[in-house]
């Protein structure tokens, strides 16, 4: 629980809810880790000697800024920082290192299977044709972040199953098989966590997730079809926009990239 200290300045012309918002913000910065509970509205009202509506305004502002998050039935907590999710064809490990986080992955399956009707359609193969299935739970600082599942035509990666599962699939495809991903298409939608995905991501059944389906190509050949499930409480989608024919005033820097 966040410990309270300090108080409002009765002589200040700054509105009370703004003073309270900044006091709470500083207490969070100085003393609280993500997931720390903050006192209830009743406790804050009593401690700071203000109206319940003043407390609510202050908390609402911090929730809107994603400094705090409300969890129905549990209370209000210091929010985890949400990682910007920008689609690019680079490495998950590289991006987590750039953010100062320690990446890790737990291999769930690395095997050859026959293409199901869905996989055959997505990879533009014949049903039953051999594909390599690579499914992982991706973590950062020991916390589950996403579940990724990739499907690759087996004839494009002969012998890949003779070695241990790769730590970076795209690096292996490029360095060992000469398959450098050149372009891709992502489909992004909201979904709810199934029982199996909820267990892997350490979220409640039915929790909101980002589901991303990717088709990645070398020239005109599709090499990889993947489905990824991201925790919606740890990611937000960041999309740079630019009017056609107008040069951007600044270079966009990649903020997050999902790649196997």
N, C-alpha and C positions, 0 to 999 in steps of 0.2 A: 504494500500500500504506500502511495506517495505521502511523505511527511509534509505537513504544512508549516510554513513560517512566514513572517512578514505581515504586512497589513496595508490597507488602502490609506491614501492621504486625503483626509477630509477637506483640506484647503485647496486641493488641486482642481483645476478647471477641466481636467480630463474626465470623461464620463466613467462612472464606477465600473461598468461592465468591461470597458477597455483596460482600466487599471488591473482588474481581476484577471483578464485574459493574459496580460503580459506577466503578471506575477506567476500564474500557473505555467506559462511557457518557460519562464526562467527556472522554475523548480524542476520541470521536466528535463530541461537541458542539463542542469547541474546534478540531478540526483536520481533520475529514473531511467531504467532500461525498457526497451520495447516489451509490452505485455504487462507492465506494472499497472495495477488498479489505481484509480484516483478516488478520493472520498466521494460519497454520495452528495447530491444536491443539498440535502438537508444538513449534512455535516459542513459543507462549504458555506451555506447560508448562516449557520450558527457561528462558525469560526470567524468569518469576515464581517459579520454584522450587516448583511445586505439582504435585499429581497430575493426570493426564489427566482423571479424573472431575470434579475441581474446575473445570477449564477448561470441560468440557462442560456442567456445571450452569450456569455463568455465561453461556455463549453461548446455551444453550437458553432461559434466562430472557429474554434480549434479543431472541431470535427471537420468542418468545411475545408480547413487547410491541411487535413490529414495528419495533424499532430496527435489527435486522439481518435479513437474509434469506439462506437457503441456496439455492444453485443447483447442482443435481446435476451432478457432473463438473467443476465450475468452482471452487467454494469458497463462502466466506461473505462477504457484502458489506453495506455500510451501505445500509439500505433507503430507497427513495424513499417520501416521504409519500403515503399513500393518501388520495384525496379522498373525502369522504363523499358518497354518491350518494343524494339524496332527490328523489323524483319530484314536480315541480311544473311548472306551465306558465309558465315565465319564460325569460329569455335566457341562453344559454351565455356570451356575452361579458360580461354583467353579473356573473355568478357568478365568472368568472375574474378580472375586475378586483377584485372584493371580496376575493379570496384573494391579491391582490398579484401575479398572474400576467398575462402578456401573451397575450391570445387571438388566434388567427388561424385562417383557414379556407382550404382549397384546394378550389375547385369542380371536381368530377369530371364532372358532367353537369348541364345545366339545359335541359330539352327537353320536347316534347310527344310522348307515345306512346299507343298503343292499350292499354287495360287488358287485361292477361293474365287468365286464369281466376282466379289467386290474387288479384291486385289488385282485380279486379271483385268477388270475393267479400268481400274485406276492406272495400272502400269502398261495398259495396252498390250496385254499378253493373251495367250490361250489359257483357258481354265485348266488347272492342274500343272501348268509349266512350273519348273523349279524356281523358287525365289529364296533369298536369304532373309530371315526375320531376325531383327536385332532390337530387343526391348530392354529399356533401362529406366531406373529411378535416378533422377539427377538431384544432387544436393548442393547446398552452399552453407558453409560453416556448420555442417552436420544436420541441417534442416532440409526436409524434402521440399523441392521447388516445382518439379514437373515429372511427368511420366512420358517418355518418348518411345515410339515404336516405328522402326524403319523397315521398308521392304525394298529389296534390290534384286533385279533379275540375276539369277545364279550364273548364267553364262557370261555375264560381264565381270565377274569377280572370281575366277577359278582358283581354288585353293584357299580362299579366305578363311574357311572354317578349320583349316589345318593349324592355324595359329590361335593364340588366346584372343578373346574378344578385345577389340581396339579401345583405347581410351578416347581417341578422337576418330570417328568413322570417316569424316570427310578428309582428314589428313591421310589416312590409309588409302582411301580411294584415289587420291591425287598422287601420292608418292609411290604406291605399289602398282596401281593399275592404270595410271595416267588419266584418271577421270576427274578432272578439275571442274567442279560445278560452275557453270557460266551464268545461268539464269534460272529463275523459278517462279512459281505462282503459289500464293498462300490464300487459303480460305479461312476466315476467322469468325467464330460464332461463340455465343454464350451457351453453356450447358450446365447440367447439375451432376455432381459426383455420384457415380454408381458405388455400390458397396466395395468392389475391388479397388477402384481408383481412390476412394475416400480413405481406405486403409493404407494405401501406399503414400498418400500425400498428407496423412495425419490430419484430416479434416472430417467434418460431420457428413454423414450420408445426405446427399442433396445439396451440399454446399456449392456456391457458384464457382465455376471454372471457366477459363478461356480454352477453347478447343481450336487448335490450328492444324489444318491439313495442308501439306506441302507437296508439290510436284517439282522436282529439281532436274535440270537438264544439262547435258553436254551437247552443244550444238542443237540438233533437233531430236536427239535421243533422250528419252526419259530414263534416268538412272535410279532415282530414289523417289519413293512415295512414303510419306511419313504422317503420323498422327500424334500430336502432342497435347497433353492436358496440363495447364498451368494453374496454380492457385491464384484465384482472383484477388485474394487478400495480400498477395505479395508482388503482383504485377499490374501495371497499367500500360495501355497501348499509347505509343508516342508516334505520331505520323506527321512528318514535315510536309507542308503544302506549298506549291508554287504555281503561279499563273503561267500557262504555256506561253513561251516566247519571251518571258521576262527573266533576266538573270538574277539569281539570288544575291542579296547583299552580304551574305556570309556563307561560309562553308559549313554544312551540317556535319556534325561529328557523330559517328555511330555511338549510340548509348547502350544498346543491348542487342544481342544477336543470338538467335537460337540456331544452333547447328548441332547435329549429332556429333 
